[in-house]
């Protein structure tokens, strides 16, 4: 069974997954934003993170700390060294995030 996407209310779309759940997204969403920041590995949680990703390829906090003030160097590939990154991360609030991932195996038995 393939995933089926249909128009939904208020300029959104609904995708029905074969596993039995649905995902509702705005029509203009770009699924290329990753789950975590490529610089600090924090989860991308807010719209500010999405905006920063589209401009700097990092989360909002990293864009404020490094990317926005060093636009040219950032565009050329500069990134903070591991010590500066660790210092910055130590100052951030630590949120406990529980992700439950359920993997199901489907076995086909040949008779």
C-alpha positions in Angstrom: 0.0 0.0 0.0 1.4 3.4 -1.0 1.1 6.6 1.0 -1.7 8.7 -0.3 -1.7 12.6 0.0 -4.9 14.5 -0.4 -5.8 18.2 0.0 -7.0 19.1 3.5 -8.5 22.1 5.3 -6.9 25.6 5.4 -4.3 25.2 2.7 -2.9 22.0 4.1 -2.5 18.4 2.9 -3.0 15.1 4.7 -0.8 12.0 4.1 -2.2 8.7 5.1 0.6 6.2 6.0 0.2 2.4 5.6 1.1 2.0 9.3 -2.3 3.6 10.2 -1.4 7.2 11.0 -1.8 10.5 9.2 0.5 13.5 8.9 -1.1 16.9 8.2 1.3 19.5 6.7 1.0 23.0 5.1 1.1 22.8 1.3 4.2 25.0 1.2 6.4 23.0 3.6 9.7 21.8 2.4 10.6 18.4 4.0 14.4 19.1 3.5 14.8 20.6 7.0 16.5 17.9 9.1 15.5 16.7 12.5 18.7 18.1 14.1 21.2 20.9 13.6 24.2 20.0 11.6 26.5 22.1 13.8 25.3 21.4 17.4 23.1 18.4 16.9 20.2 19.9 18.9 16.7 19.1 17.7 15.2 21.5 15.2 12.0 22.4 17.1 10.7 25.9 16.1 9.9 27.9 13.1 13.0 30.1 13.9 15.1 26.9 13.5 13.5 26.3 10.1 14.1 29.9 9.0 17.8 29.7 10.2 18.2 26.4 8.4 17.0 27.8 5.1 19.5 30.8 5.4 22.5 29.2 7.2 22.0 25.4 7.3 22.0 25.4 11.1 19.5 26.0 14.0 18.4 29.4 15.3 20.8 29.3 18.3 23.8 28.6 16.1 22.8 31.3 13.6 22.6 33.8 16.4 25.9 32.7 18.0 28.0 32.3 14.8 26.4 32.4 11.4 24.7 35.8 11.3 27.8 37.7 12.6 30.2 35.9 10.2 28.1 35.6 7.0 30.9 35.6 4.6 33.1 33.2 6.5 30.1 31.0 7.3 29.2 30.8 3.6 32.8 29.8 2.8 32.5 26.9 5.3 33.8 28.3 8.6 32.4 26.5 11.7 33.2 26.9 15.4 35.9 24.6 16.8 34.8 21.8 19.1 35.8 23.7 22.3 33.8 26.8 21.4 30.9 24.6 20.4 31.1 22.7 23.7 31.2 26.0 25.7 28.1 27.3 23.8 26.1 24.1 24.3 27.0 24.1 28.1 25.2 27.5 28.3 22.0 26.3 26.6 19.1 25.0 28.6 19.0 21.2 28.5 15.6 19.8 27.6 14.9 16.2 28.1 13.4 14.7 24.9 12.0 11.3 24.8 11.6 9.8 21.4 9.9 6.4 21.2 10.6 4.6 18.0 8.8 1.5 17.3 10.1 -0.8 14.7 7.9 -3.5 13.3 9.1 -6.3 11.2 6.9 -7.8 8.5 7.7 -11.4 7.7 6.3 -13.1 4.7 6.1 -16.8 5.1 6.1 -18.9 2.0 3.9 -22.0 2.2 
